[in-house]
Amino acid sequence: MSIEKFTLNETSYFGEGARKVLPEEIKKRGYKKVLVVTDESLYNAGISTKITDLLEANNIEYTLYHDIKPNPTVENVLDGVEVCKQSKSDLIVAVGGGSSIDTAKGISIIMTNPDRIDVVSLNGLSNTKNKGLPLIAIPTTAGTAAEVTINYVITDTKKEIKMVCVDEHDIPIISIVDSELMVSMPKSVASSTGMDALTHAIEGYITKSRNVMSQMFSMKAIQLIYDNLSKAVNEKSVEAINNVALGQYIAGMAFSNVGLGIVHSMAHQLGAVYDTPHGLANAILLPTVMEFNGETSYEEYRKILIEAFHIDAIEFTKEEVIKTFCECIINLSRDVGIMQTIKDTGAKKEDIEMLAEKAMEDPCKPGNPREVTKEDFIMLYNKAW
């Protein structure tokens, strides 16, 4: 029997108003100066103020860094490092979705591993020597699960690739999942991040490295997201938002330890080349790739249909399982208003071969349950066109 390893963060808080624990946690751990990392849209919308107001009310000194793109770049990380150095912060608090938290992870790592100041050397499985500067993550979207994973994604704009950085030294010491911060999400953000979370859960369930513990987490995540996403997006149900937030977190617990697959390999390229929002790219590609992966994963699909999608699929043929599984995903995606083709995101037909070549090099590809070639990627991009 092989030895399996699972890495999770130290402490997590959940529920409406959970952010109120932040000042107490900062003070009892002895931190003095905080770098608050958020993105421009959250800053302009006043969402980050809900955190900085808490810090001010408790006389906690902070510096704000909010110049971050939706697909954060090497330059965003380097700028953040300079702000962190100048402010002499001993703690980072990331407020936002994957963009803010991923940038904060990059800053955290470089602050304690200055030999990686180029950022690009962090791509892939990292061998950094030191734990990053302490990081508390407060997600405002229910999707990426960056608050509980050992992964972060940074765009190398020069090479037009997304670097998937995997490093146990970047995991936040505390996660605070406060659904009150997610209620004001625009429908387009709530739907794409929710489908991103479903992608994480499904890919985590079928990935080559799956194990008993990861599949337990992934299945529960699929169920929570599938049952609640429509109400969370279309009705702004607080209970549903809470459940999706919990589901995306649980999905992160799994995929952070066992990896993902080629939905992400393909989506990363759309983000790197066209700046397509990551969750939207995953949502569009998910049914197309799941049909392809069905040849090897249909028995896993059968279990998902029965346990999470509430469909009696025991007697279904392989073809019926794959068809029904993909239809469930497509119907949910349409129900929450997701665009259905990559053409709608600005992707160019003449770029497909280039996208396929980049996808072949993506770190998520080896985890896919079905082997894939460049020709397969070309076929899948064309099918999603």
C-alpha atoms as a printed R data frame, in Angstrom:
    type eleno elety resid chain resno       x      y       z
1   ATOM     1    CA   MET     A     1   0.000  0.000   0.000
2   ATOM     2    CA   SER     A     2   1.435  3.386  -1.005
3   ATOM     3    CA   ILE     A     3   1.843  6.201   1.498
4   ATOM     4    CA   GLU     A     4  -0.569  9.093   0.929
5   ATOM     5    CA   LYS     A     5  -0.152 12.649   2.181
6   ATOM     6    CA   PHE     A     6  -2.762 15.291   2.917
7   ATOM     7    CA   THR     A     7  -1.971 18.964   3.616
8   ATOM     8    CA   LEU     A     8  -4.548 21.363   5.056
9   ATOM     9    CA   ASN     A     9  -4.317 24.804   6.639
10  ATOM    10    CA   GLU     A    10  -4.215 25.291  10.399
11  ATOM    11    CA   THR     A    11  -7.488 27.058  11.215
12  ATOM    12    CA   SER     A    12 -10.685 27.935   9.338
13  ATOM    13    CA   TYR     A    13 -13.793 29.909  10.247
14  ATOM    14    CA   PHE     A    14 -17.133 29.674   8.434
15  ATOM    15    CA   GLY     A    15 -20.475 31.475   8.415
16  ATOM    16    CA   GLU     A    16 -22.117 34.884   8.200
17  ATOM    17    CA   GLY     A    17 -19.971 37.520   9.873
18  ATOM    18    CA   ALA     A    18 -17.004 35.187  10.366
19  ATOM    19    CA   ARG     A    19 -14.643 38.050   9.437
20  ATOM    20    CA   LYS     A    20 -15.201 39.493  12.932
21  ATOM    21    CA   VAL     A    21 -12.672 37.013  14.333
22  ATOM    22    CA   LEU     A    22  -9.861 38.624  12.320
23  ATOM    23    CA   PRO     A    23  -8.683 41.278  14.830
24  ATOM    24    CA   GLU     A    24  -8.593 38.773  17.692
25  ATOM    25    CA   GLU     A    25  -6.571 36.289  15.648
26  ATOM    26    CA   ILE     A    26  -4.100 38.980  14.584
27  ATOM    27    CA   LYS     A    27  -3.582 40.238  18.125
28  ATOM    28    CA   LYS     A    28  -3.298 36.894  19.870
29  ATOM    29    CA   ARG     A    29  -0.689 35.755  17.327
30  ATOM    30    CA   GLY     A    30   1.348 38.893  17.922
31  ATOM    31    CA   TYR     A    31   1.324 40.459  14.435
32  ATOM    32    CA   LYS     A    32   1.915 44.215  14.294
33  ATOM    33    CA   LYS     A    33   1.671 45.395  10.679
34  ATOM    34    CA   VAL     A    34  -0.686 44.027   8.048
35  ATOM    35    CA   LEU     A    35  -0.499 44.152   4.270
36  ATOM    36    CA   VAL     A    36  -4.060 43.927   2.937
37  ATOM    37    CA   VAL     A    37  -4.040 42.514  -0.597
38  ATOM    38    CA   THR     A    38  -7.182 42.904  -2.693
39  ATOM    39    CA   ASP     A    39  -8.084 43.679  -6.295
40  ATOM    40    CA   GLU     A    40  -9.195 46.903  -7.910
41  ATOM    41    CA   SER     A    41 -12.841 45.915  -8.394
42  ATOM    42    CA   LEU     A    42 -13.305 44.933  -4.743
43  ATOM    43    CA   TYR     A    43 -11.567 48.091  -3.620
44  ATOM    44    CA   ASN     A    44 -13.826 50.253  -5.815
45  ATOM    45    CA   ALA     A    45 -16.931 48.354  -4.674
46  ATOM    46    CA   GLY     A    46 -16.061 48.935  -1.030
47  ATOM    47    CA   ILE     A    47 -15.884 45.228  -0.199
48  ATOM    48    CA   SER     A    48 -12.331 45.436   1.114
49  ATOM    49    CA   THR     A    49 -13.497 48.250   3.411
50  ATOM    50    CA   LYS     A    50 -15.401 45.670   5.436
51  ATOM    51    CA   ILE     A    51 -12.001 44.268   6.408
52  ATOM    52    CA   THR     A    52 -10.000 47.468   6.741
53  ATOM    53    CA   ASP     A    53 -12.743 48.995   8.923
54  ATOM    54    CA   LEU     A    54 -12.279 46.081  11.318
55  ATOM    55    CA   LEU     A    55  -8.551 46.708  11.444
56  ATOM    56    CA   GLU     A    56  -8.999 50.425  12.063
57  ATOM    57    CA   ALA     A    57 -11.586 49.830  14.801
58  ATOM    58    CA   ASN     A    58  -9.077 47.608  16.585
59  ATOM    59    CA   ASN     A    59  -6.079 49.904  16.099
60  ATOM    60    CA   ILE     A    60  -4.254 47.454  13.828
61  ATOM    61    CA   GLU     A    61  -1.817 49.150  11.466
62  ATOM    62    CA   TYR     A    62  -2.215 48.189   7.804
63  ATOM    63    CA   THR     A    63  -1.129 49.053   4.269
64  ATOM    64    CA   LEU     A    64  -3.428 48.439   1.307
65  ATOM    65    CA   TYR     A    65  -2.274 46.976  -2.022
66  ATOM    66    CA   HIS     A    66  -5.024 46.693  -4.635
67  ATOM    67    CA   ASP     A    67  -3.410 47.049  -8.067
68  ATOM    68    CA   ILE     A    68  -4.151 43.463  -9.199
69  ATOM    69    CA   LYS     A    69  -5.527 42.184 -12.504
70  ATOM    70    CA   PRO     A    70  -8.277 39.514 -12.742
71  ATOM    71    CA   ASN     A    71  -5.595 37.132 -14.054
72  ATOM    72    CA   PRO     A    72  -2.709 38.278 -11.821
73  ATOM    73    CA   THR     A    73   0.686 38.729 -13.414
74  ATOM    74    CA   VAL     A    74   4.337 38.410 -12.427
75  ATOM    75    CA   GLU     A    75   4.406 42.211 -12.283
76  ATOM    76    CA   ASN     A    76   1.474 42.267  -9.828
77  ATOM    77    CA   VAL     A    77   3.420 39.984  -7.496
78  ATOM    78    CA   LEU     A    78   6.635 42.002  -7.775
79  ATOM    79    CA   ASP     A    79   4.815 45.284  -7.118
80  ATOM    80    CA   GLY     A    80   3.190 43.709  -4.071
81  ATOM    81    CA   VAL     A    81   6.555 42.534  -2.767
82  ATOM    82    CA   GLU     A    82   7.866 46.094  -2.910
83  ATOM    83    CA   VAL     A    83   4.823 47.416  -1.031
84  ATOM    84    CA   CYS     A    84   5.241 44.677   1.565
85  ATOM    85    CA   LYS     A    85   8.929 45.499   2.060
86  ATOM    86    CA   GLN     A    86   8.327 49.225   2.357
87  ATOM    87    CA   SER     A    87   5.495 48.772   4.851
88  ATOM    88    CA   LYS     A    88   7.541 46.282   6.912
89  ATOM    89    CA   SER     A    89   4.433 44.096   7.245
90  ATOM    90    CA   ASP     A    90   4.695 40.874   9.238
91  ATOM    91    CA   LEU     A    91   1.316 39.507   8.104
92  ATOM    92    CA   ILE     A    92  -0.605 39.456   4.812
93  ATOM    93    CA   VAL     A    93  -4.412 39.483   4.738
94  ATOM    94    CA   ALA     A    94  -5.780 38.594   1.294
95  ATOM    95    CA   VAL     A    95  -9.336 39.718   0.539
96  ATOM    96    CA   GLY     A    96 -10.971 38.595  -2.686
97  ATOM    97    CA   GLY     A    97 -11.163 35.734  -5.142
98  ATOM    98    CA   GLY     A    98  -8.356 33.698  -6.608
99  ATOM    99    CA   SER     A    99  -6.683 36.769  -8.090
100 ATOM   100    CA   SER     A   100  -6.106 38.457  -4.735
101 ATOM   101    CA   ILE     A   101  -5.264 35.320  -2.786
102 ATOM   102    CA   ASP     A   102  -2.943 33.946  -5.493
103 ATOM   103    CA   THR     A   103  -1.083 37.255  -5.668
104 ATOM   104    CA   ALA     A   104  -0.802 37.289  -1.882
105 ATOM   105    CA   LYS     A   105   0.664 33.773  -1.947
106 ATOM   106    CA   GLY     A   106   3.295 34.853  -4.443
107 ATOM   107    CA   ILE     A   107   4.194 37.868  -2.300
108 ATOM   108    CA   SER     A   108   4.280 35.682   0.813
109 ATOM   109    CA   ILE     A   109   6.703 33.189  -0.728
110 ATOM   110    CA   ILE     A   110   9.111 35.744  -2.186
111 ATOM   111    CA   MET     A   111   9.254 37.714   1.066
112 ATOM   112    CA   THR     A   112  10.831 34.703   2.791
113 ATOM   113    CA   ASN     A   113  12.528 33.180  -0.256
114 ATOM   114    CA   PRO     A   114  14.259 36.174  -1.908
115 ATOM   115    CA   ASP     A   115  16.156 33.872  -4.260
116 ATOM   116    CA   ARG     A   116  12.834 33.444  -6.120
117 ATOM   117    CA   ILE     A   117  12.423 37.136  -6.905
118 ATOM   118    CA   ASP     A   118  12.139 36.296 -10.615
119 ATOM   119    CA   VAL     A   119   8.729 34.682  -9.795
120 ATOM   120    CA   VAL     A   120   8.891 32.445 -12.879
121 ATOM   121    CA   SER     A   121  11.094 29.929 -11.032
122 ATOM   122    CA   LEU     A   122   8.081 29.206  -8.800
123 ATOM   123    CA   ASN     A   123   6.243 27.541 -11.685
124 ATOM   124    CA   GLY     A   124   5.267 23.911 -11.117
125 ATOM   125    CA   LEU     A   125   6.261 21.837  -8.089
126 ATOM   126    CA   SER     A   126   8.309 24.201  -5.975
127 ATOM   127    CA   ASN     A   127  11.256 23.442  -3.717
128 ATOM   128    CA   THR     A   128  11.334 26.664  -1.732
129 ATOM   129    CA   LYS     A   129  13.195 26.412   1.584
130 ATOM   130    CA   ASN     A   130  11.121 28.643   3.845
131 ATOM   131    CA   LYS     A   131   7.476 29.011   4.796
132 ATOM   132    CA   GLY     A   132   5.961 32.125   3.322
133 ATOM   133    CA   LEU     A   133   5.208 35.267   5.277
134 ATOM   134    CA   PRO     A   134   2.100 34.403   7.363
135 ATOM   135    CA   LEU     A   135  -1.071 34.761   5.319
136 ATOM   136    CA   ILE     A   136  -4.743 34.970   6.294
137 ATOM   137    CA   ALA     A   137  -7.131 34.428   3.368
138 ATOM   138    CA   ILE     A   138 -10.657 35.850   3.257
139 ATOM   139    CA   PRO     A   139 -12.433 34.796   0.046
140 ATOM   140    CA   THR     A   140 -15.192 36.968  -1.409
141 ATOM   141    CA   THR     A   141 -16.129 34.462  -4.132
142 ATOM   142    CA   ALA     A   142 -17.305 30.882  -3.770
143 ATOM   143    CA   GLY     A   143 -15.090 29.271  -6.346
144 ATOM   144    CA   THR     A   144 -11.325 29.009  -6.304
145 ATOM   145    CA   ALA     A   145 -10.758 27.608  -2.783
146 ATOM   146    CA   ALA     A   146  -7.376 29.356  -2.837
147 ATOM   147    CA   GLU     A   147  -7.794 29.874   0.903
148 ATOM   148    CA   VAL     A   148  -7.233 26.167   1.579
149 ATOM   149    CA   THR     A   149  -4.948 25.017  -1.242
150 ATOM   150    CA   ILE     A   150  -1.199 24.805  -1.757
151 ATOM   151    CA   ASN     A   151  -1.614 26.134  -5.302
152 ATOM   152    CA   TYR     A   152  -1.575 29.568  -6.855
153 ATOM   153    CA   VAL     A   153  -1.696 30.688 -10.480
154 ATOM   154    CA   ILE     A   154   0.261 33.635 -11.888
155 ATOM   155    CA   THR     A   155   0.341 34.752 -15.533
156 ATOM   156    CA   ASP     A   156   3.668 35.121 -17.297
157 ATOM   157    CA   THR     A   157   2.634 37.757 -19.843
158 ATOM   158    CA   LYS     A   158   5.892 37.472 -21.775
159 ATOM   159    CA   LYS     A   159   5.340 33.790 -22.575
160 ATOM   160    CA   GLU     A   160   1.522 34.047 -22.460
161 ATOM   161    CA   ILE     A   161   1.239 31.126 -20.051
162 ATOM   162    CA   LYS     A   162  -0.352 30.620 -16.684
163 ATOM   163    CA   MET     A   163   2.112 29.309 -14.153
164 ATOM   164    CA   VAL     A   164   0.571 26.805 -11.753
165 ATOM   165    CA   CYS     A   165   2.723 27.090  -8.639
166 ATOM   166    CA   VAL     A   166   2.432 24.247  -6.132
167 ATOM   167    CA   ASP     A   167   4.086 24.828  -2.780
168 ATOM   168    CA   GLU     A   168   3.179 23.697   0.742
169 ATOM   169    CA   HIS     A   169   4.913 26.813   2.044
170 ATOM   170    CA   ASP     A   170   2.182 29.086   0.620
171 ATOM   171    CA   ILE     A   171  -0.885 27.685   2.391
172 ATOM   172    CA   PRO     A   172  -2.711 30.308   4.505
173 ATOM   173    CA   ILE     A   173  -2.441 29.889   8.260
174 ATOM   174    CA   ILE     A   174  -6.084 30.954   8.648
175 ATOM   175    CA   SER     A   175  -9.046 30.908   6.279
176 ATOM   176    CA   ILE     A   176 -12.130 32.989   6.999
177 ATOM   177    CA   VAL     A   177 -15.080 32.050   4.781
178 ATOM   178    CA   ASP     A   178 -17.708 34.737   5.427
179 ATOM   179    CA   SER     A   179 -20.765 34.376   3.210
180 ATOM   180    CA   GLU     A   180 -21.778 38.000   3.937
181 ATOM   181    CA   LEU     A   181 -18.883 39.060   1.737
182 ATOM   182    CA   MET     A   182 -20.257 36.934  -1.118
183 ATOM   183    CA   VAL     A   183 -23.877 38.141  -1.175
184 ATOM   184    CA   SER     A   184 -23.070 41.243  -3.235
185 ATOM   185    CA   MET     A   185 -21.264 39.309  -5.985
186 ATOM   186    CA   PRO     A   186 -22.631 40.143  -9.467
187 ATOM   187    CA   LYS     A   187 -24.539 37.253 -11.004
188 ATOM   188    CA   SER     A   188 -21.870 36.731 -13.670
189 ATOM   189    CA   VAL     A   189 -19.171 36.344 -11.007
190 ATOM   190    CA   ALA     A   190 -21.282 34.135  -8.747
191 ATOM   191    CA   SER     A   191 -22.161 31.802 -11.629
192 ATOM   192    CA   SER     A   192 -18.658 31.479 -13.096
193 ATOM   193    CA   THR     A   193 -16.942 31.020  -9.726
194 ATOM   194    CA   GLY     A   194 -19.588 28.496  -8.685
195 ATOM   195    CA   MET     A   195 -19.023 26.470 -11.848
196 ATOM   196    CA   ASP     A   196 -15.287 26.794 -11.231
197 ATOM   197    CA   ALA     A   197 -15.853 25.153  -7.848
198 ATOM   198    CA   LEU     A   198 -17.902 22.373  -9.446
199 ATOM   199    CA   THR     A   199 -15.059 21.804 -11.912
200 ATOM   200    CA   HIS     A   200 -12.601 21.494  -9.035
201 ATOM   201    CA   ALA     A   201 -14.830 18.999  -7.287
202 ATOM   202    CA   ILE     A   202 -15.452 16.827 -10.357
203 ATOM   203    CA   GLU     A   203 -11.863 16.857 -11.613
204 ATOM   204    CA   GLY     A   204 -10.656 16.150  -8.087
205 ATOM   205    CA   TYR     A   205 -13.005 13.173  -7.884
206 ATOM   206    CA   ILE     A   206 -11.769 11.516 -11.097
207 ATOM   207    CA   THR     A   207  -8.096 12.552 -11.184
208 ATOM   208    CA   LYS     A   208  -5.455  9.821 -11.415
209 ATOM   209    CA   SER     A   209  -4.160 10.537  -7.916
210 ATOM   210    CA   ARG     A   210  -7.578 10.306  -6.237
211 ATOM   211    CA   ASN     A   211  -7.822  8.432  -2.971
212 ATOM   212    CA   VAL     A   212 -10.465  7.526  -0.408
213 ATOM   213    CA   MET     A   213 -10.164 10.786   1.515
214 ATOM   214    CA   SER     A   214 -10.068 13.047  -1.536
215 ATOM   215    CA   GLN     A   215 -13.088 11.359  -3.086
216 ATOM   216    CA   MET     A   216 -15.006 11.708   0.154
217 ATOM   217    CA   PHE     A   217 -14.394 15.470   0.120
218 ATOM   218    CA   SER     A   218 -14.992 15.823  -3.618
219 ATOM   219    CA   MET     A   219 -18.316 13.995  -3.576
220 ATOM   220    CA   LYS     A   220 -19.667 16.138  -0.744
221 ATOM   221    CA   ALA     A   221 -18.488 19.254  -2.551
222 ATOM   222    CA   ILE     A   222 -20.224 18.209  -5.780
223 ATOM   223    CA   GLN     A   223 -23.457 17.613  -3.898
224 ATOM   224    CA   LEU     A   224 -23.390 20.943  -2.061
225 ATOM   225    CA   ILE     A   225 -22.578 22.949  -5.179
226 ATOM   226    CA   TYR     A   226 -24.993 21.139  -7.491
227 ATOM   227    CA   ASP     A   227 -27.891 21.417  -5.055
228 ATOM   228    CA   ASN     A   228 -27.350 25.074  -4.167
229 ATOM   229    CA   LEU     A   229 -25.682 26.988  -6.988
230 ATOM   230    CA   SER     A   230 -28.853 27.949  -8.850
231 ATOM   231    CA   LYS     A   231 -30.503 29.349  -5.707
232 ATOM   232    CA   ALA     A   232 -27.274 31.088  -4.712
233 ATOM   233    CA   VAL     A   233 -26.984 32.812  -8.105
234 ATOM   234    CA   ASN     A   234 -30.586 33.422  -9.106
235 ATOM   235    CA   GLU     A   235 -32.289 33.938  -5.735
236 ATOM   236    CA   LYS     A   236 -29.365 35.201  -3.638
237 ATOM   237    CA   SER     A   237 -30.455 32.709  -0.975
238 ATOM   238    CA   VAL     A   238 -28.159 33.190   2.012
239 ATOM   239    CA   GLU     A   239 -28.428 29.526   2.955
240 ATOM   240    CA   ALA     A   240 -27.540 28.474  -0.587
241 ATOM   241    CA   ILE     A   241 -24.589 30.893  -0.703
242 ATOM   242    CA   ASN     A   242 -23.349 29.429   2.579
243 ATOM   243    CA   ASN     A   243 -23.604 25.913   1.156
244 ATOM   244    CA   VAL     A   244 -21.793 26.780  -2.078
245 ATOM   245    CA   ALA     A   245 -19.073 28.529  -0.063
246 ATOM   246    CA   LEU     A   246 -18.657 25.419   2.057
247 ATOM   247    CA   GLY     A   247 -18.705 23.183  -1.023
248 ATOM   248    CA   GLN     A   248 -15.979 25.127  -2.812
249 ATOM   249    CA   TYR     A   249 -13.815 25.006   0.323
250 ATOM   250    CA   ILE     A   250 -14.247 21.236   0.663
251 ATOM   251    CA   ALA     A   251 -13.424 20.808  -3.040
252 ATOM   252    CA   GLY     A   252 -10.186 22.696  -2.409
253 ATOM   253    CA   MET     A   253  -9.260 20.351   0.429
254 ATOM   254    CA   ALA     A   254  -9.361 17.523  -2.083
255 ATOM   255    CA   PHE     A   255  -7.856 18.875  -5.294
256 ATOM   256    CA   SER     A   256  -5.043 20.665  -3.472
257 ATOM   257    CA   ASN     A   257  -3.776 17.219  -2.506
258 ATOM   258    CA   VAL     A   258  -4.563 15.113  -5.593
259 ATOM   259    CA   GLY     A   259  -4.522 17.541  -8.508
260 ATOM   260    CA   LEU     A   260  -6.869 18.355 -11.373
261 ATOM   261    CA   GLY     A   261  -7.147 17.573 -15.094
262 ATOM   262    CA   ILE     A   262  -7.375 18.980 -18.589
263 ATOM   263    CA   VAL     A   263 -10.369 21.261 -18.072
264 ATOM   264    CA   HIS     A   264  -7.817 23.361 -16.227
265 ATOM   265    CA   SER     A   265  -5.069 22.674 -18.764
266 ATOM   266    CA   MET     A   266  -7.292 24.164 -21.456
267 ATOM   267    CA   ALA     A   267  -8.811 26.957 -19.359
268 ATOM   268    CA   HIS     A   268  -5.398 28.223 -18.277
269 ATOM   269    CA   GLN     A   269  -4.523 28.955 -21.899
270 ATOM   270    CA   LEU     A   270  -7.697 30.962 -22.505
271 ATOM   271    CA   GLY     A   271  -6.868 33.046 -19.454
272 ATOM   272    CA   ALA     A   272  -3.229 33.543 -20.401
273 ATOM   273    CA   VAL     A   273  -3.830 34.456 -24.063
274 ATOM   274    CA   TYR     A   274  -7.218 36.247 -23.983
275 ATOM   275    CA   ASP     A   275  -7.501 37.187 -20.295
276 ATOM   276    CA   THR     A   276 -10.670 35.060 -20.031
277 ATOM   277    CA   PRO     A   277 -11.852 34.844 -16.400
278 ATOM   278    CA   HIS     A   278 -10.738 31.479 -15.082
279 ATOM   279    CA   GLY     A   279 -14.107 30.344 -13.731
280 ATOM   280    CA   LEU     A   280 -15.869 31.194 -16.978
281 ATOM   281    CA   ALA     A   281 -13.302 29.271 -19.031
282 ATOM   282    CA   ASN     A   282 -13.714 26.204 -16.800
283 ATOM   283    CA   ALA     A   283 -17.503 26.406 -16.970
284 ATOM   284    CA   ILE     A   284 -17.522 26.506 -20.763
285 ATOM   285    CA   LEU     A   285 -15.046 23.644 -21.175
286 ATOM   286    CA   LEU     A   286 -16.327 21.325 -18.423
287 ATOM   287    CA   PRO     A   287 -19.062 19.393 -20.328
288 ATOM   288    CA   THR     A   288 -16.909 18.980 -23.454
289 ATOM   289    CA   VAL     A   289 -13.981 17.545 -21.486
290 ATOM   290    CA   MET     A   290 -16.221 15.382 -19.293
291 ATOM   291    CA   GLU     A   291 -17.677 13.767 -22.413
292 ATOM   292    CA   PHE     A   292 -14.111 12.978 -23.514
293 ATOM   293    CA   ASN     A   293 -13.098 11.663 -20.085
294 ATOM   294    CA   GLY     A   294 -16.234  9.562 -19.843
295 ATOM   295    CA   GLU     A   295 -14.534  6.738 -21.717
296 ATOM   296    CA   THR     A   296 -12.370  6.063 -18.665
297 ATOM   297    CA   SER     A   297 -14.390  7.677 -15.861
298 ATOM   298    CA   TYR     A   298 -17.979  6.611 -16.510
299 ATOM   299    CA   GLU     A   299 -18.179  4.502 -13.351
300 ATOM   300    CA   GLU     A   300 -17.152  7.555 -11.299
301 ATOM   301    CA   TYR     A   301 -19.803  9.531 -13.197
302 ATOM   302    CA   ARG     A   302 -22.366  6.881 -12.262
303 ATOM   303    CA   LYS     A   303 -21.574  7.369  -8.562
304 ATOM   304    CA   ILE     A   304 -21.861 11.148  -8.922
305 ATOM   305    CA   LEU     A   305 -25.201 10.810 -10.722
306 ATOM   306    CA   ILE     A   306 -26.569  8.653  -7.910
307 ATOM   307    CA   GLU     A   307 -25.059 10.317  -4.845
308 ATOM   308    CA   ALA     A   308 -24.865 13.980  -5.844
309 ATOM   309    CA   PHE     A   309 -27.198 14.529  -8.799
310 ATOM   310    CA   HIS     A   310 -29.983 12.328  -7.303
311 ATOM   311    CA   ILE     A   311 -30.514 10.226 -10.442
312 ATOM   312    CA   ASP     A   312 -31.060  6.461 -10.356
313 ATOM   313    CA   ALA     A   313 -28.335  5.496 -12.805
314 ATOM   314    CA   ILE     A   314 -27.587  1.980 -11.537
315 ATOM   315    CA   GLU     A   315 -28.840  0.295 -14.705
316 ATOM   316    CA   PHE     A   316 -27.598  2.941 -17.168
317 ATOM   317    CA   THR     A   317 -25.272  1.877 -19.970
318 ATOM   318    CA   LYS     A   318 -21.897  3.612 -20.288
319 ATOM   319    CA   GLU     A   319 -23.293  5.827 -23.037
320 ATOM   320    CA   GLU     A   320 -26.356  6.743 -20.960
321 ATOM   321    CA   VAL     A   321 -24.185  7.586 -17.964
322 ATOM   322    CA   ILE     A   322 -21.918  9.911 -19.957
323 ATOM   323    CA   LYS     A   323 -24.822 11.581 -21.773
324 ATOM   324    CA   THR     A   324 -26.858 12.157 -18.604
325 ATOM   325    CA   PHE     A   325 -23.846 13.367 -16.631
326 ATOM   326    CA   CYS     A   326 -22.907 15.959 -19.256
327 ATOM   327    CA   GLU     A   327 -26.526 17.076 -19.663
328 ATOM   328    CA   CYS     A   328 -26.764 17.749 -15.927
329 ATOM   329    CA   ILE     A   329 -23.693 19.982 -16.106
330 ATOM   330    CA   ILE     A   330 -24.918 21.804 -19.205
331 ATOM   331    CA   ASN     A   331 -28.365 22.397 -17.690
332 ATOM   332    CA   LEU     A   332 -26.922 23.819 -14.488
333 ATOM   333    CA   SER     A   333 -24.512 26.014 -16.444
334 ATOM   334    CA   ARG     A   334 -27.330 27.415 -18.570
335 ATOM   335    CA   ASP     A   335 -29.528 27.887 -15.519
336 ATOM   336    CA   VAL     A   336 -26.961 30.225 -13.966
337 ATOM   337    CA   GLY     A   337 -26.367 32.113 -17.228
338 ATOM   338    CA   ILE     A   338 -23.004 30.844 -18.443
339 ATOM   339    CA   MET     A   339 -22.009 31.446 -22.103
340 ATOM   340    CA   GLN     A   340 -21.734 28.143 -23.888
341 ATOM   341    CA   THR     A   341 -18.783 28.553 -26.291
342 ATOM   342    CA   ILE     A   342 -15.170 29.727 -26.114
343 ATOM   343    CA   LYS     A   343 -15.825 31.843 -29.221
344 ATOM   344    CA   ASP     A   344 -17.932 34.106 -26.996
345 ATOM   345    CA   THR     A   345 -14.857 34.873 -24.871
346 ATOM   346    CA   GLY     A   346 -12.838 36.268 -27.776
347 ATOM   347    CA   ALA     A   347 -10.855 33.130 -28.599
348 ATOM   348    CA   LYS     A   348  -9.648 32.938 -32.194
349 ATOM   349    CA   LYS     A   349 -10.081 29.882 -34.385
350 ATOM   350    CA   GLU     A   350  -6.612 30.297 -35.873
351 ATOM   351    CA   ASP     A   351  -5.080 30.099 -32.388
352 ATOM   352    CA   ILE     A   352  -6.390 26.640 -31.532
353 ATOM   353    CA   GLU     A   353  -3.224 24.745 -32.467
354 ATOM   354    CA   MET     A   354  -1.164 27.162 -30.391
355 ATOM   355    CA   LEU     A   355  -3.550 26.744 -27.449
356 ATOM   356    CA   ALA     A   356  -3.275 22.965 -27.774
357 ATOM   357    CA   GLU     A   357   0.524 23.125 -27.720
358 ATOM   358    CA   LYS     A   358   0.436 25.211 -24.540
359 ATOM   359    CA   ALA     A   359  -2.128 22.879 -22.946
360 ATOM   360    CA   MET     A   360   0.209 19.939 -23.550
361 ATOM   361    CA   GLU     A   361   2.752 21.610 -21.238
362 ATOM   362    CA   ASP     A   362   0.275 22.552 -18.508
363 ATOM   363    CA   PRO     A   363   1.001 21.063 -15.043
364 ATOM   364    CA   CYS     A   364  -2.603 19.870 -14.654
365 ATOM   365    CA   LYS     A   365  -2.440 17.586 -17.704
366 ATOM   366    CA   PRO     A   366  -0.724 14.586 -16.006
367 ATOM   367    CA   GLY     A   367  -3.580 14.269 -13.535
368 ATOM   368    CA   ASN     A   368  -6.226 13.737 -16.188
369 ATOM   369    CA   PRO     A   369  -7.741 10.227 -15.965
370 ATOM   370    CA   ARG     A   370  -7.599  9.743 -19.749
371 ATOM   371    CA   GLU     A   371  -4.401 10.188 -21.741
372 ATOM   372    CA   VAL     A   372  -4.537 13.154 -24.086
373 ATOM   373    CA   THR     A   373  -2.564 14.186 -27.165
374 ATOM   374    CA   LYS     A   374  -2.127 17.499 -28.944
375 ATOM   375    CA   GLU     A   375  -4.647 16.286 -31.530
376 ATOM   376    CA   ASP     A   376  -7.127 15.581 -28.718
377 ATOM   377    CA   PHE     A   377  -6.711 19.116 -27.411
378 ATOM   378    CA   ILE     A   378  -7.289 20.525 -30.897
379 ATOM   379    CA   MET     A   379 -10.444 18.429 -31.187
380 ATOM   380    CA   LEU     A   380 -11.697 19.555 -27.746
381 ATOM   381    CA   TYR     A   381 -11.051 23.251 -28.385
382 ATOM   382    CA   ASN     A   382 -12.876 22.962 -31.711
383 ATOM   383    CA   LYS     A   383 -15.767 21.157 -30.047
384 ATOM   384    CA   ALA     A   384 -16.045 23.878 -27.411
385 ATOM   385    CA   TRP     A   385 -15.821 26.549 -30.118
